[in-house]
Structures are given as C-alpha cells and as structure tokens.
Amino acid sequence: MKDRYLEITYRNGRPLAAYLYLRRKTNANSYQTKKISDGLVADFDEKGNVIGLEIISPVTTTTADINNALKHLELRPVSEIELSPLMAA
C-alpha cells in the first residue's frame, strides 16, 4: 500500500495542475473518473476504489474544496500542512 501524497505540475513557474494520490495498492491504475465538483475529479481503479483526486485548477482550489470532495468520497480530510505546497504555489 502506498500512502497519500500530493504532486504538483508546473509550467513556466506556475502551477498547472495537481494530483492528490490517495492510499491505494501499489499497482492500482485509473480505470474510471468522476467529476466531484468544479475543478476536482476523482479517479477510481477497476474495483471502484478511489485512488486519487485530480485538482484541475490548483490556483483557485481551497483546502475546504478538497476536504468537501474527500467527505463526499467518504475519506478522511487533509490538513493544511499536507496541502501547504499547493497553497504556496
């Protein structure tokens, strides 16, 4: 199992997108996606387990937005410390 972590993609020094990898099996791949809210898309493996959260607009997405999406997915919230690289970008 891999624990969750945040990955941010930059272009020209600005955040372009971000991805919150959630706890999942090592070889889990995205099989299906579902829009959770504006700017947030959940990825699911082929067994229907949520494996990640795409943050399409990292500049405008807040910690509350992400935690609302995680609540909708019945997952534990993230702390501001976990998202501090995203908020600093």
Residue pairs with C-beta under 8 A, 6 or more apart in sequence:
1 23
1 24
1 25
1 26
2 21
2 23
2 24
2 25
2 26
3 23
4 20
4 21
4 22
4 23
4 78
4 82
5 20
5 21
6 18
6 19
6 20
6 21
6 82
6 83
6 85
6 86
7 18
7 19
7 21
8 15
8 17
8 18
8 58
8 85
8 86
8 89
9 15
9 16
9 17
9 18
9 19
10 16
10 89
14 59
14 89
15 58
15 59
15 86
15 89
16 58
17 54
17 55
17 56
17 58
18 54
18 55
18 58
18 61
18 86
18 89
19 52
19 53
19 54
19 55
20 52
20 53
20 55
20 66
20 78
21 51
21 52
22 50
22 51
22 52
22 53
22 75
24 45
24 49
24 51
24 52
25 45
28 45
28 49
28 51
29 45
29 46
29 51
30 43
30 44
30 45
30 51
30 52
31 44
31 45
31 46
32 43
32 44
32 46
32 48
33 41
33 42
33 43
33 44
33 54
34 41
34 42
34 44
35 41
36 42
36 53
36 69
36 72
36 73
37 65
37 68
37 69
38 57
39 55
39 56
39 57
39 60
39 61
39 65
40 53
40 54
40 55
40 56
40 61
40 65
40 66
40 69
41 53
41 54
41 56
42 50
42 52
42 53
42 54
42 69
42 73
43 50
43 51
43 52
43 53
43 54
44 50
44 51
45 51
50 73
50 75
53 66
53 69
53 70
53 73
55 61
55 66
55 86
58 86
58 89
59 89
61 86
63 78
63 80
63 83
63 87
66 78
66 83
67 77
67 78
70 76
70 77
70 78
71 77
80 87
